[in-house]
Amino acid sequence: MEDFEILPERPKMDGKTSKPKKQPKDSKPPKEAKPAPPKKEKALNAPASPADPDSMFKEGFLKTVHNEKPAKHVITRFPPEPNGYLHIGHSKAIAINFGFARYHGGDCYLRFDDTNPEAEEEKYFVAIKEMVQWLGFTPYAVTYSSDYFDKLYELAEALIRRDRGYVCHCTDTEVKLQRGGENHGPRYACPHRDRPKEESLTEFRAMRDGRYKPRDAVLRMKQNIEDGNPQMWDLAAYRILNAKHHRTGDKWRIYPTYDFTHCLVDSFERISHSLCTTEFQLSRVSYEWLCDELEIYRPMQREYGRLNVTGTVLSKRKIAKLVDEKIVRGWDDPRLYTLVALRRRGVPPGAILSFINELGVSTALTNIQISRFEQSVRRYLEQTVPRLMLVLDPIPVIIEDLPDNYLEEIELPFSPKDPAMGDHTVPFTKTVYIDRSDFREEDSKDYFRLAPGKAVGLLKVPFPIKATTFTKDPSTGLVTEVRATYEKPEEGAAFKKPKTYIQWVASSLAHNSPIQAEIRIFNPLFKSENPDSAEGGFLKDVNPDSEEIYPNAMIETGLEEVRRRAPWPEKEGEKNLENKDAGLETVRFQGMRMAYFAMDRDTEGSKVVLNRIVSLKEDSGK
């Protein structure tokens, strides 16, 4: 990092005008940054995502940004506020900033914008670092805005000496009225705006030394109150906060604002491309104004459209409400769309990056339905995880014409599409378990699974089975056992292929089969696409059936090998995991004819807990 130097004071301007030098009366953001209309979604049966993971940098908005400033050494930054957990929208910012730098052979900082000690907690710093690494990115350096508090303070004093900053004692209501108020009336200057700069410097130091209470005094930038851009209406630069900072302790009683800090720290770190969402489009003018007024290096800020997922809530305040009222287990509840929740649910980091790349980058706000996201995840998992047999709600089927000690080793591929995943064997015995949904007490012509008098194939078993009788629990009315025969044709007879094959799991003590598991099926947390529009608020829109638990599910023994060979897939931030149990969510597989699943962190010892990641494209009832 280059040594920072305060530049000499600029000569005083002639006259008493307070308008910034060379500042147009009605400066507006450049046309190229104007947001486009919201992007229309592709249909759910859209083609698979592009194979090239760097396509978003080779074309469109990000290519234009680089062409506008083809820096020899690209330097970017991802600057989150450490006051909450990252959500899926942040994954786009991470992918753009880190990916843009990596694609152009540059570097990206992870910079914590820790200028508000009242809202920051250590757990958020840790979680944000973990999520960046999980997505497969390594910061050039981890920095903090607080690293530069001394330099920022020096620049604040320099701004005052240049007559571009002043201490204001107005109330919040008075400041709003100066900016036109709720009725957008005429704007006018703060009465403290033209106080002598020496007086403002004295008052600013009084703020620093604790002579004022919060809100009694604020350092404001002397911009252009007549400008049409609200980001030029004498923004706050420093405010008083009675809070202990997690890194600087009690050293400071005043803290810089985002509008003052962001562009200056970008300058300190020699950021070449400051990439942010279009909500900061108007801020570009004030960003450039401050760098120019202090005559320091000015990075190039450009804005892209934010990613929003409908059918859920991403607001920290609203998620906290769900957690506090125990509607969800915590911030990592798999029904949420925080990144920690998506990781726990089992969504691979590569699936998220593929999704972002597939959407592309433009200045348009991108509203995406949950189903669109899940379709992208499903396509990714189809190519990257093994397949196992699993039954959610098992009922035993006793094949009566097989001997009690019958054992046949059935070879199963982990993937019919990828031989490199290998094979494994499972036992086939006299007693197998099938899913309750695969048996009917009464047959019909349009039904092709197991029913009395009807045969069905068991996946990879040489011959089908035919149900003969069944037993029910009189108290519940549920089938508790099915009796069947093994439909092996007599010698010389033709084999009649069954119309349908179903998954199964055999009972074999010698093979520790089946593996018992609790399976959690997650459905949308909310009933509508816009929970905020529900009468009575978003909590009234909560889906009471957002989670279904199957406590007695059974899985075939191939799960043990899948667990040993995890992560599935070994990509992004899940490469080279030394402690596999630290990432149980990397044990992913397709439950054939069911869904995609991952191990939950509640798995312990012989207790296996699985989360459904996404359903299969096909109807599980066919």
Sequence and secondary structure as in RCSB ss.txt:
>XXXX:A:sequence
MEDFEILPERPKMDGKTSKPKKQPKDSKPPKEAKPAPPKKEKALNAPASPADPDSMFKEGFLKTVHNEKPAKHVI
TRFPPEPNGYLHIGHSKAIAINFGFARYHGGDCYLRFDDTNPEAEEEKYFVAIKEMVQWLGFTPYAVTYSSDYFD
KLYELAEALIRRDRGYVCHCTDTEVKLQRGGENHGPRYACPHRDRPKEESLTEFRAMRDGRYKPRDAVLRMKQNI
EDGNPQMWDLAAYRILNAKHHRTGDKWRIYPTYDFTHCLVDSFERISHSLCTTEFQLSRVSYEWLCDELEIYRPM
QREYGRLNVTGTVLSKRKIAKLVDEKIVRGWDDPRLYTLVALRRRGVPPGAILSFINELGVSTALTNIQISRFEQ
SVRRYLEQTVPRLMLVLDPIPVIIEDLPDNYLEEIELPFSPKDPAMGDHTVPFTKTVYIDRSDFREEDSKDYFRL
APGKAVGLLKVPFPIKATTFTKDPSTGLVTEVRATYEKPEEGAAFKKPKTYIQWVASSLAHNSPIQAEIRIFNPL
FKSENPDSAEGGFLKDVNPDSEEIYPNAMIETGLEEVRRRAPWPEKEGEKNLENKDAGLETVRFQGMRMAYFAMD
RDTEGSKVVLNRIVSLKEDSGK
>XXXX:A:secstr
             SSS  S TT  TT    GGGS         TT     S TTHHHHSHHHHHHHHHS  SS E
EEE   SSS  BHHHHHHHHHHHHHHHHTT EEEEEE    TTT  HHHHHHHHHHHHHTT   S EEEGGGGHH
HHHHHHHHHHHTT EEEE   HHHHHHHTTTTTT      TTTTS HHHHHHHHHHHHTT S TTT EEEE   T
TSSSGGGS  EEEEE    BTTTBTS SEEE HHHHHHHHHHHTT SEEEEEGGGTTHHHHHHHHHHHTT    E
EEEE  EEESSS   HHHHHHHHHTTSSSSTT TTS BHHHHHHHT  HHHHHHHHHHH   SS EEE HHHHHH
HHHHHHHHHS EE EESSEEEEEETTS TT EEEEEEES SS GGG EEEEEEESEEEEEGGGB SS  TT  SB
BBTBEEEETT SS EEEEEEEE TTT  EEEEEEEE    TT      S EE  EE BGGGTBSEEEEEEEE  S
BSSS GGGSTT GGGGB TTSEEEEEEEEE THHHHHHHT SSS  GGGTT S GGGGGGG EEEETTTEEEEE 
TT BTTBEEEEEEEE SS TT 
